[in-house]
Amino acid sequence: MEERFEIKMYGVNYKCKECKTGNMCEHNGKSLCTNPPQYLHKCDNCDAEEYLLNRYPLMKCEDLS
């Protein structure tokens, strides 16, 4: 049986470790074939690159019930 519940959606950014100003955004869809995979991201401010376990920006939800 289906049951409805209320959620709250929010976005999550990953701040650049280099400039500490920009946000890391997934870049070119490149990933490392590791377990788990890591995704290439590029800073929208200084162009620094880093492989991360999540694809940013990402959306999360929180159960409010």
NUKEDO-403357 format. One record per residue (C-alpha): residue number from 0; residue in one letter; x, y, z. Coordinates in steps of 0.25 Angstrom, whole numbers. Example, Ala and Ser with C-alpha at 12.3 -4.5 7.8 and 13.67 -1.06 7.14 Angstrom:
2
{marfi=0 | vexza=A | xx=49 | yy=-18 | zz=31}
{marfi=1 | vexza=S | xx=55 | yy=-4 | zz=29}
END
This chain:
65
{marfi=0 | vexza=M | xx=0 | yy=0 | zz=0}
{marfi=1 | vexza=E | xx=5 | yy=14 | zz=-4}
{marfi=2 | vexza=E | xx=7 | yy=24 | zz=7}
{marfi=3 | vexza=R | xx=10 | yy=39 | zz=5}
{marfi=4 | vexza=F | xx=20 | yy=47 | zz=14}
{marfi=5 | vexza=E | xx=25 | yy=61 | zz=13}
{marfi=6 | vexza=I | xx=40 | yy=64 | zz=9}
{marfi=7 | vexza=K | xx=48 | yy=76 | zz=8}
{marfi=8 | vexza=M | xx=58 | yy=77 | zz=-4}
{marfi=9 | vexza=Y | xx=71 | yy=85 | zz=-4}
{marfi=10 | vexza=G | xx=83 | yy=86 | zz=-12}
{marfi=11 | vexza=V | xx=97 | yy=83 | zz=-8}
{marfi=12 | vexza=N | xx=110 | yy=90 | zz=-14}
{marfi=13 | vexza=Y | xx=124 | yy=86 | zz=-12}
{marfi=14 | vexza=K | xx=134 | yy=98 | zz=-9}
{marfi=15 | vexza=C | xx=147 | yy=98 | zz=-16}
{marfi=16 | vexza=K | xx=159 | yy=94 | zz=-7}
{marfi=17 | vexza=E | xx=168 | yy=103 | zz=-15}
{marfi=18 | vexza=C | xx=162 | yy=117 | zz=-16}
{marfi=19 | vexza=K | xx=151 | yy=114 | zz=-5}
{marfi=20 | vexza=T | xx=141 | yy=123 | zz=-13}
{marfi=21 | vexza=G | xx=136 | yy=115 | zz=-25}
{marfi=22 | vexza=N | xx=128 | yy=103 | zz=-26}
{marfi=23 | vexza=M | xx=132 | yy=90 | zz=-32}
{marfi=24 | vexza=C | xx=123 | yy=85 | zz=-44}
{marfi=25 | vexza=E | xx=124 | yy=72 | zz=-51}
{marfi=26 | vexza=H | xx=132 | yy=74 | zz=-63}
{marfi=27 | vexza=N | xx=132 | yy=66 | zz=-77}
{marfi=28 | vexza=G | xx=125 | yy=54 | zz=-71}
{marfi=29 | vexza=K | xx=139 | yy=48 | zz=-68}
{marfi=30 | vexza=S | xx=140 | yy=38 | zz=-57}
{marfi=31 | vexza=L | xx=151 | yy=28 | zz=-51}
{marfi=32 | vexza=C | xx=147 | yy=14 | zz=-52}
{marfi=33 | vexza=T | xx=150 | yy=12 | zz=-37}
{marfi=34 | vexza=N | xx=140 | yy=5 | zz=-27}
{marfi=35 | vexza=P | xx=133 | yy=14 | zz=-24}
{marfi=36 | vexza=P | xx=135 | yy=23 | zz=-37}
{marfi=37 | vexza=Q | xx=140 | yy=37 | zz=-36}
{marfi=38 | vexza=Y | xx=135 | yy=48 | zz=-44}
{marfi=39 | vexza=L | xx=144 | yy=59 | zz=-50}
{marfi=40 | vexza=H | xx=139 | yy=73 | zz=-45}
{marfi=41 | vexza=K | xx=144 | yy=87 | zz=-49}
{marfi=42 | vexza=C | xx=144 | yy=100 | zz=-40}
{marfi=43 | vexza=D | xx=135 | yy=111 | zz=-46}
{marfi=44 | vexza=N | xx=144 | yy=121 | zz=-41}
{marfi=45 | vexza=C | xx=159 | yy=117 | zz=-42}
{marfi=46 | vexza=D | xx=157 | yy=105 | zz=-52}
{marfi=47 | vexza=A | xx=164 | yy=95 | zz=-42}
{marfi=48 | vexza=E | xx=160 | yy=81 | zz=-44}
{marfi=49 | vexza=E | xx=158 | yy=69 | zz=-34}
{marfi=50 | vexza=Y | xx=151 | yy=56 | zz=-35}
{marfi=51 | vexza=L | xx=140 | yy=54 | zz=-25}
{marfi=52 | vexza=L | xx=131 | yy=42 | zz=-21}
{marfi=53 | vexza=N | xx=118 | yy=50 | zz=-23}
{marfi=54 | vexza=R | xx=113 | yy=58 | zz=-35}
{marfi=55 | vexza=Y | xx=112 | yy=73 | zz=-31}
{marfi=56 | vexza=P | xx=103 | yy=81 | zz=-30}
{marfi=57 | vexza=L | xx=94 | yy=70 | zz=-24}
{marfi=58 | vexza=M | xx=80 | yy=70 | zz=-19}
{marfi=59 | vexza=K | xx=76 | yy=63 | zz=-6}
{marfi=60 | vexza=C | xx=63 | yy=61 | zz=1}
{marfi=61 | vexza=E | xx=60 | yy=61 | zz=16}
{marfi=62 | vexza=D | xx=48 | yy=53 | zz=22}
{marfi=63 | vexza=L | xx=39 | yy=63 | zz=30}
{marfi=64 | vexza=S | xx=30 | yy=53 | zz=36}
END
